[in-house]
Amino acid sequence: MQVRGLLKRDELDRYNALMEVGSYLESQTRYDLVAIVQAEVDLLIQPGIERLKEKGRERDRMTQQYLEEKRRAEWEAQMLALEDDE
């Protein structure tokens, strides 16, 4: 579901068309051809999968940056508190 949301318009249109074809073939019990359609869908969604992975990596980078900034702020607060105590 997440991958479909990251497909570009033309990719999504092709995906939907392939799903329709696959559904029709299943209704006709043409499972030999359904496998071919599924293989095409698998190839089609690869760019969406890569976009999803990149979003995850970006989120990880942002989390890491936030944690580093938080640690730095806590350290600075501790240093200021030590200076005030002296």
N, C-alpha and C positions, 0 to 999 in steps of 0.2 A: 504494500500500500504506500509506504513512504517513497519507494522508488518511482512509482507512477507519478507522484506529485513533483518529481524532479525532471520528468521528461519534457523536452521541448514540444511545442505544439505539433509539429510535423511527426515527431516520434510518437506522441500520444495518439494522433490520428491513425498512424500505421498500427500501433499496438491494439487499439480498439477494433480496427478492421480485422486484424489477425485473430483476435479473440472471437469475433463473430464467425469467421471462417471455421475456426476450431470447434465452436459450439455446433455449427451446422454439421460438420463432419462427424462429430460424436453422435448427433441425433440420427445420422445415417449409418452408424456403426462402422465408420471408415477409420478405425483406429490406426491403420497403417499410415494414413495421411496425416492424422492428428499429430503423430510424433514429429513429422517434418515441420508442421506449423509451430509446434512447441519449440523446436530447435531455432526457428526464426525469431520467435519471441525472446528466447534466451539471449540471442545475439543483439536484438534490438534494445534490450534493457541494460546492457553493459554500460553505456555512458551514464545512465541514471544511477547505477550502482557506484560508479566512480565519483559522481557528484555527491552522493550520500556519504561516501567515505571521506571526501574532502571536507564536507560540513562537520563531520565528527572530529577530524584532525584540527580544524579551525576552532571548534568548541574546546578541545583539549588545550590548544595553545592559549586561548583566552582564559581558561581556568588556571593554567599554570602562571600566567602573567598576574592574574588577580591574587593568587596565593603569595607570589613573590612580593607584590606591593604591600599586601597585608602584613607579611613578616617584617618587611623593611619598616613599615609604620610602627609596628609593635616594638621593634628594636630601638627606633628613634625615641619613642615614648619612654622606654626603659632608661635610655641614656640621659634624657632630660630629667627624669625622676632622680637618677643618681647624682646629677649635677646640682639639683635643688637640695638634696640631702646634705651635700658638702658645704 
